[in-house]
Each structure stands twice: as C-alpha cells, then as structure tokens.
Amino acid sequence: MMKLLHEYIRAILLNEITELPKGYFDVIDNAIMDSRFWELPNDDIQGGSANSRKTPAAAALEEAIQTAFNEIDLDIDVIVDSYFTDDSDYMLHPGHPAYPNRWLVDARWYVSKQRPGRNTIDTMLMLSGDDFDSSDVNATKLVNHIAQTIRHELVHYKQMKKQSVKKGLNDDMKAFEEMLEDPSQVPNEDNPKYWEIYEPTGKLDKEGNEVMRKEGYRHDVYVRDYLRSHIEIDAHAHDSAEDLVAVYGKRDALDQLRGGFNLADPELPNAIQHYYEYLPEGDPTIQKFNSKIYRYIQYITEK
C-alpha cells in the first residue's frame, strides 16, 4: 500500500509545477538589489571575528535575503558564507567563466539537524580576485543569478511541504529524510553503480558499518540520474524559465523552446546546457524538462 502511495505521489509531482507566490519574486529581488552587496569588500573578512566565514559582501547579502524571507513569512534560515581559497578556479577574476555576474559557488536547501527541524538555505560566494573590478558587474544580471538560485531552492522546499502533506507526515524533518532516502529524488553517491570498483574492505567504521573500497567515480552516470530526478527537473525548469525570460523576453524564449536551443550561446541558462549535453538525444526527460519550462514561462509572465 505504501509503495502504491509513493508511486501515486511521484506521478502527480512529475506533472506539476511549483507555483511560487508573487512575493517570492518582487520582495526577494528588491531586497538583493537594495543591498548593493557587490559594492562591499569581498576579498577578506575585513575586521570580522576570528570565527567569521563571510566577507562584508556575503554578510550584506545574507541580511538582505533573511529580511526578505521575514517579510514574506518564510520561516527559513539563510546562510551566506564565503569560499576562502587561493585556487583561482574558485575566485572571481577576468577570464573566469563566472566573471563578473555569477558569484555563487554552491547553494542548497535542507532541514537542519544541528538546528533541529529548521529549514535552511545555505549558499556560498566566491571571493573577488586581485584584478576584480566591481564596475564590470551588471547589477541586474547578478541579482537575477542570486534570486533565481534562491528560488530554485525554494522550489525544493515547497516540494517537501507538498510531499509531507500528501504522505500524511506533516513533519519537515521526516519528509526531508524520506526525500533523501528516495533514489528517484536524490541519487545516493554510495550506490555501487556510480563506482568502477565498489567492494568491502573487511573493516568497520565508528558506527559499525562496513568500510567500502570505492574507486573510479562515474560522474556522468550520477549526473544523468540527478538530472532525471523529478524534483530536479521541476527546480531546474523553474530557474531556466526565469533566466530565459530575463535574457530573451517571453516571445523569444518560447521561440527557442519550440525551435531548439543554440547550445553555443553563452547567455543560455546553464541548466539547459546540462540537460542537453549530459542526456542522450531523444531522452524523455528532456521533453518533460521543456514542458515544465513552457509552463513556468507562462506562469512567471502572467504574474
């Protein structure tokens, strides 16, 4: 019976889009724009505490998003940390593919165990390199990049809420844990199929579990399963639709959706490039993805 329920819920979610309320757009966008965080130092802690993990730019962005969440009654904690590194591949500088308007190196939503039951959106900004020039920043594009990523994570948050109600759980932590345990939603990197070598070592870890020897990570296999996850199809379709409308406008976005995307276009959303590059031609996932993009474009532009 439980298996049938899960299959029924999954069938519904495959065809649904997650309609975020209007406030999730205007309020969040305006708060980020008003913060002007990109004009603040982003290369060091700048006098912060010894335990600080954020530059003044990251701190200002965190405060802006948290204030926006409070205004629209989203009981979610916001964390914006800085990725401190000397590796130029993870720093903003001319020549880097993310320069100058794509600052996020990571973003994820989760229900916290450290702060029991607290929904959290945790993001990380790249540092500015020595030759970073803030005058190169296109504020509108940077704000779109941040806001679209935040809404991607809010789609996951809303997905969890729907599943919690439909399964009769009404408990965020339980619903989140069930999402993590469902490989059709969240692929598990410990699955043997993602490794060329996956075999027992005869040793136990601190929890008493067998330590496995894992070699030859099959990244492409994992990414294909990740992109086929119905929760990721939904979330990536949402931010792809936002990005397409922001860059091309509704009419041109729909024309591209009907006629085919130019994968060499540097303005094309990263998610679209990933779906077309990682999945084989004719994969039914792409049709589902495009269908959701279409529905999101209509929903977003009707707001």
N, C-alpha and C positions, 0 to 999 in steps of 0.2 A: 504493500500500500504506500509506504513512504517513498519507494523508488518511483512509483507512478506519479505521486505528488511532485517530486523533484523534476520529472520529465515534463509534466504539465506546466510548471512554473518556468522551466527553461524555454519551452515552446512560446510562451507568452513574451518572455524577455527578448527572444530573438526578433520578434516583430515590432516591439515597442520602441519608441524613442523616449528619452528622458527630458521632459519639458521643464526646464529650469525657470523659476519665476523672473519677472522683469527686473526686480531689484538686484538679482544676481548679475545683471549686466551693467546697468547705469551706475548703481551705487559703487560697485567694485571698481569699474573703470575710472570713475571720477575720483575716488579716493587715491588710487595709484597715481593718476596724473597730478593731482594736487600735492602729493608728497614730494615731487621733484627729486626723488631719491638718487637719480643718476647724476645730479649735480654735487652730491656729497662725496667725501673721500671713500674710495673702495679698494684701497691697496694695503691697508693696515688697520689695526684695532683703533688707532688714534686716541690713545689715552684711556681705553676701556679697561675693565678689570682683568686680572690675570686669567680668569676663567672664561672671559668673553670669547664667543665663537663667531662674532659678526663685526663687520665694518660698520661705520656710520650709515652708509648707503643701505646695507642689509637691515639694520635696526629701524631705519625710517620706513622701509618697505613693509617690514613685519608689523609695525604700528599701524600703518595705513590699512593693510588688509584686515587686521584684527578689528580696527574701528569700523570698517565697512561691514564685517560679519556681525558685529554687535548691533549695528543699525538695522540690519535686515533679519535680526533674531536668529542667526545661525550660531548655535551653541557648539562651536568648533574652535579648538586652539590652533593658532597659527605660529609656525616656527620658520624663520628665515635665517639660515646660517650662511657663513662664507666658507668657500672651499680654499683653505690655506695650503698652497703648494708652490713649489718652484718649477713645476712642469709647465712649460709654455703651451702645451696642448690643452691645458685647463685654465688658461688665463686669456683675458680679452686683449687682443692686440691686432693691429692691421695685418691682414693676411690670414687670420684665423677665420674659418668658415662662419663662426657665430658673430663675428665683429660687424657692426658695433651694437646690434639691436637684439641679440638673443643671449641674455645673461644667465639663464637658468641651466645648471648642470644636472639637476635632479629635482624631482617633485613626487610626493606620494601621499596618499591618504591612508590612514589606518585608525583602528581603535586601540588606544594605548593600554598596555599592561602596567607600565610604570605609573601612569596616572589612571587608575582603573576605570575603564568604561568611557574615557574621554576621547571623542572624535578629534583627530588631529590632521592638519595638512602641513607637511614638513617639506620645506624647499631649501635649495642651496644655490647660492650665486657664485659665479666665477669672480675672481679678483681681477682688477684692472692691471694690465702690464705697464711697464715704464713708459711706453710710447702710446698709451691710450689717450685719445683726445675726445673729451666729452662733447665738443662741438660737432663731432661726427654722428652723434646719436640723433636718430629720428624718434622723437618722444612718442609719437602716435604708434609707430611700429613696436617700440619697446613695451609700451603699456599693453598693446594688443597681445604681444607674446606672453607677458606675465599673466594677464587676465584670462586668456584662453586656456593657459595651463592650469590655473586655479579652477576654472570651470570644468576642465577635464576631470579633475579630482572630485569636484562636487557631483559630477555625474556618477562616479563610483559610490560616493556617499549616499546619493539618492537610490541607487540600485540596491545597496544594502538595506536601506529602510523599506523598500518595496518587498524584498525577499523576507525580511523579518516579519512583516505583517502577513504576507501570503503563507508563510510556513507556520504562523501562529506562535512565533518565538517572542516577539515584542521585547527583544533584548539585543542591544547593539553588539555587545561582545560575542554572544553566541552566533548571531547572524554573520559577523565578520569571520569568526573562526570556521563556520561552515563554508563560506566563500573560499577561504584559504585551502580547505581540505577537498574542494571540488576541482579536479584537474581540468575540467572543461571550462572553468573560470580562471583559475590561477595555476598554470603549469608548475610542477614541482621539479626544481633542478636536480633533486636527488633521484629522479626516475632513471633507471638504468639505460633507457633508450637515448638519453642525452649524453652518454659516455661511451667511448670506444672500448674502454676497459672499466668494468664495474664488478669487483669481486671482494669477498670477505678477507680480512687480514688475520682473523683469529683473536683480535684484541677488542677490548671493550672501552667505551668512553666513560666519563664520570657518572652518566645516567644509566650505565649498564647496557647500552646499545652497542651492537657490533660496529666496529670501525671498518668502513669500506675503502678499498683502494680504487680511486677514480682517476682516470687519465683520458686525455683526448676528448675534451668537451666539444660536443656537437652543437655549436652555437646556432647554426642555421636551422637545425631541426627544432630547437627550443623556440626561436623567434617565430617560426611558422605556426607553431602551436599557440604561442602568445597572441599573434595577430588573428588567429581563428577563434579565440575566446569571445563569446558573445558579449561579455561586459566590455572588452577592449574594442570590438567593432563599434559598439554604441558610443563609447567615450571618444575614440579617435575620429569617428564620423562627426561628432559634435564640434570638436575644435577645428577639423578640416573645413566644415561648413562655415564657421566663423571666419577662418583665415581666407577662404575663397571670396567671401562677400566683402571682407575688408580690403583685399588687394585688387579684385577684379570687378566688384559690383555684382548684383544679383543676376542680371541678364547674361553677362559674360561667363559667370560661374556656372550657370545652368547650361550654356552652350558647350563649355568644356566637358561638363558631366555627360552630355549627350554625345558629343563628337569625339571624345578621347582627350586625355591629358598629355601635354608635352613634358615628358619626364626630365628633359634637359633644362626646363625653365627654372632658374634659381629662386623665383618667387613662389613656386609651387609648394604647398604645405608638406613638411617632412613626412607626415603620416601617410599621405597619398603615395609619395615616392616609395615608402617602405612596403606598403601593400602590393604595389605593382612590381617591385624589384625582388621581394622575397617569395611571393606566392606565384605558382606556375600559371601560365595563361589558361583561362577557362576555369580557374578555381571558383567554385560557387561563393566563396567568402567575399570575393571582390564585388560580385553582384549585390550581396547583402550590404556590404560596406557602402557602395554607391547609392543604393536605395535609401539607406539611412541619411547619407549626406543630402540627398534631394529633399527628404522630409524635414531635415534640420534647417536647410536653407529657407524653405517655405515658412517654417515656424519662426525662425530668427527675424526674417524680414517683415513678417506680419506684426511683430511686437510694436 
